[in-house]
Amino acid sequence: MIVDCHTHLNKVAGGKIVDSVNVLCRHGDRHGIERFCLSLGFGREHSPTPDQVRLHNDQVCEALALRPDRLIGFVYLNPVHTDDALAELERCVVNGPMRGIKLWVACPCSYPCLDPVVERAIELDLPILQHTWLKATGNLPNESTAADIAELAARHPTAKLICGHTGGDWEHGIMAIRPHANVYADICGGAPYSGCVELAVAELGADRVLYGSDAPGRSFASQLAKVVGADVSDEDKNKLLGANILKLLAPERNPISRGTTAVPPATVTSPVAAPFAGCSHPVIDVNASLGNWPFRYLRDNSPEGLLAAMDRWGIDQAWVASLDAILNRETKTANSALAEAVAPHRDRLTPFAVINPNFPGWQSDLATCLDELGMCGVRTYPNYFGYTLENACFRELLSQVHERGVPLQIAVRVADERMHHPLVKVPAVDITELETHLAEAGDTPIILLNLRQGELAPATALCQAHSNVSLEISHVEVVGGVGRVLAEAPVGQVLFGTHAPILVPASSVLKVRESALEDDCIKALCHDNPRACCRPAKK
């Protein structure tokens, strides 16, 4: 049994509670998710009033009544209003259907005002799911961190505390909660970074790690991929995917496990269940990399490692560029090393040159990469290279790639800005500036990589206005997100990409399945569209 420990009632098309419940269940079914721990109704108020809290809980209770077989309610509380919070806890748990507690942004959870709520939760044997984040871009006022929940755990060692989002900055969060055996890591939220689950299991033990999605704001696919794509045992995956959260839910308050001594095992999603099984066409990943990233250890970052990951998830070919080139002063050395590394695997790994048009002599580097090293396209990282899409150097790059007839990939980001190293904070590329010099590209394919949800509207507008502009899906979020993109952007201008090895490739594969695309649409996304973009380089 797969149980998602962290979902919400965000408004979806239709705007009614039943619509949100149907979205959760329908998309969850595509991954075999049977139960959803549900909290928060419509709206997201920081420091909510007692009336706002009651409205949230009334909406969740309405949802629970619709699907009691699928939904497990967590009562939302604001501990700043202590008496009201305790009264709401009695209303929704003691005299109602809910089975856990949800705390969001009202005060840091280390504050003493939480103590009465936690003490009552201990009496009722309820888990407490606390939102936590530590953002390089700055936290919300009164937003809790993993350090706050660690302090709370030290005061209440018998409380069952769940560290939502594993503290956001998951490496910091895992180490902050490690000394406290009563704190569990909920892996939901944030991009599906490679290594997150492996580190959590290694440092906390598999019994203290929970699968959650934060759906529908996040896709089930990207968050489930953290587990099914992790290098941990199937036994540990079963714990993460359901067994652990069911044990936290007190049996007398949990109708799922009441009267049972054994938790039904989760069905671990496997490559066999991938949407590409039986495809007659090669599946092409247009957004992969090789090499090292100085801020995090990467798994599968060698040609052999990447190919093994591709094999696990049914990916036949990948366009690869050098991660080492991004933070080097010059890119020539890294590009040469990449070409040498992929030479034995050119039937599956297609090298792209990383070019910095803001560095002297880049034109010569481009010629070397295309003419001598046989690279098939260009990838650039404007904000890491210190230029914008309005700069003259970018106009010259567009002109050069047009003359050479190779595709240009523009990486909007490498990592979530909230997760950057505190000394290396790089903003995302402003893609609206692309219009400034786009005429220089002629009909040359321009591919936008690593777009987050809020950037899809301007990206889609660019695609609609310019047939040579495309986007790829590695950072597309919300449930059924790929299907939503294809409903807005021209189908011929959306490409399959994974951002491996930074992200787990399973994420993009499962996103395709989650959107339940027709076979011809999958073929366009994963084969026809990439093939149309990548043409032989002109000498």
Secondary structure, DSSP 8 states (H G I E B T S, - for coil): -EEEEEE-----TT-SHHHHHHHHHHHHHTTTEEEEEE---S---SS--HHHHHHHHHHHHHHHHH-TTTEEEEEEE-TTSHHHHHHHHIIIIISSS--EEEE-SSS-TTSGGGHHHHHHHHHHT-EEEEE----TT---TT---HHHHHHHHHH-TTSEEEEEGGGSSHHHHHHHHTT-TTEEEE--SS--BTTHHHHHHHHH-GGGEE----BTTS-HHHHHHHHHTSSS-HHHHHIIIIIHHHHHS-GGG-TTTTT-SS--------GGGSTTTT-SS--EEEEEEES-BTTB--SS-SHHHHHHHHHHTT--EEEEEESHHHHSS-SHHHHHHHHHHHGGGTTTEEE-EE--TTSTTHHHHHHIIIIIS----EEE-TTTTT--TTSHHHHHHHHHHHHHT--EEEES-SS-GGGS-TT-------GGGGGGTGGGGTT--EEEES--GGGHHHHHHHHHH-TTEEEE-TT--STTHHHHHHHHS-GGGEE----BTTB-THHHHHHHHHTT--HHHHHIIIIIHHHHH------
